[in-house]
């Protein structure tokens, strides 16, 4: 089997965000036959249907980056019991124009991250609702709500807690298997 490529979309635009720390963990701990890579979303102009006829270069580039991916992973904080606007914009940009969504049929996963105890439960489920409409075939188990994240990072913002590392490894393995399973059926 050829090397899998799984794109990671980080919902937080903050340079040292907790979500980015978790995304970086996936990138740096990927097995040799899988390439996890973060695709940036902060540079995307807001989606506006009026621009579909002559889309901004950033939209075109972003859509082209997603097309060849074997799978997708969304790592997001919770903002007001939902996921951030930047991530919603990225979903909209890559799902348009109508009928040309590059998300369609991609296997994916969701990890929500929070300093609070609930681990971004609201963001996780709201994002899953949108992904269902976009036909992203989302991994159901294990669910990934990473709460109290600040206690799991070292002074440099790197995942250091062994319990969290073990869970993220388990989630990563499940996602890799899910991506392979979905793609084997295509």
N, C-alpha and C positions, 0 to 999 in steps of 0.2 A: 504494500500500500504506500502511496506517496505521502509526503509530509502534509499534515493538516495545518491550515492557517485559520486562527480564530481571532477576529477583531474584537478589541475591548473598547467600549465607549464609556467614558467616565463622566458622570453627571455633574460633578463639581468642577468649576473652572479655576478654583483656588489652587495655586501652585503646589502648596504643601497640604492638600486636602487629604482627609482620612480615606476617602474613596480611592484616590490616586495611590495611596500607600498599599491598599489591598490589590489594586490593579497591577502595581509594580511587583507585588509578591507573585502573582500569576505569571508575569513575564519572566521573572528571574528564576522561577522554579518549574518551568515547563519541561516536560520530557523532551529528549532529543528529536523525536519524530513529530513534534507539534510546535508551531510557532505562534505564540500569543503576541499580538502587537496592538498598542494603543493607537487609535485613530482620533485625532483632535477634533473637537466640535466647536470650540470657542471662536473660531474665525468665520463661521458661517453667517452670512447675512440672514436676517429674519425671512422666513418663508412668506412669499407674496405671490399668489396665483397669477397676478398681472405679468410676472417675470418669466412664466413658463415658456413663452415663445423665444426668449433670448435670455436664458438663465445665467446668473453670475458665474464666473469661472470657478469660484469656490464650491458652488453647488455641483457643477459638472465633475470636478476633481473628486469630491467626496463620494458621489455616486459611483464613479469608476473605481474608487478604492474598495467599496463594499462588494461590488459585483463578483469578484473572484473568491471572496471569503468562503471557507467551508462552514463556518459557524460564527456566531456573535455572542458577546457577553456584555451585559450592562452592569456597571458597578456604580451605584448611586446613593447619594445622601437623601434625607427626607427634608423637604421644604413645605411647611404648612400641610402636612399629611399627604403630600404628593411628591412627585419627582420634579427636579428643577426645569425651568423654562428652556435653558440651553439644550437639554436633552430632548425635550418635546420638539424644539425647533429642528434638531438633527433628524428625529424620526419623520417629521413632516417633509423636510427637504428631500430625504432619500425615498419617500413614498410617492412622490409626485414627478411628473404630471400623472393625473389619474390613469390607472392601468399600466403604469411603468415602474411600479415599486421595486426597488432592488432588495427589499427585505423579504419579499414573497417566497415562502417555502424554506427559508433559512432556519436551521436549528439554532437555538440560543438558550441563554441562561440569564438569571437576574440575581445579583447580590446587592443587598442594601446594607448601608453602613451608617452607624449613628453613635454619638457619644451617650445617648440615652439607653435605657434598659430594653426598650422595645425593638431596637435594631432596625429602625426604618420600615416597620411592618406596613404602614400606610403607603409609603412610596413604592415598596415592592409590589403590592397588590394593584395599585393604580397603574403602574408601568405594565404589569402583566395584562391588564385589561386592554391597553392600547396595543400591545404586541399581539394579542389574540386577533384583533381586527386586522392588523398588518400581516397576518398569517406567518408570524415567526413561531416556529414550533418549539415552545418553551419547555425546558426540563422541569418536571414537576417535583421530583425528589432527588436529592435532599433539597429542602428549602434553605435559603441562606439569608439570615437576618443577623448581622454582626453588630451586637450592642456593646456599649461600654468600650468603644474602640480605643479611646485614649489610654486605657490601662494595658492595652496589648501592643503598643508601639514603644520603641526605644526613644532616646533623646533626639535621634535623627529622623524620626518619623517612619521607621522601618518596622514591619511586623516582627515582633520578638517573642511573643507569648507562644509557648509550645502547644498549648491546647488549641489556640486559634490556628497555628500552622497546620496541625493535624486535621482540623476541620476543613481548612481551605484546600489541603491536599486531597482529602476525600471528595470535596465538591469538584475540584479540577478533574479528577479521574472520572467522576460520573459525567461531567460535561463532555469530556473527550469521547467517552463511550457513546453518549447520546448523539454527538455530532457524527460519529462514524456510522451509527445505526441508521440515522435519518438519511444520510448521504448514500448508504448502501442500497436503500430502497428507491433511489432516483433513477 
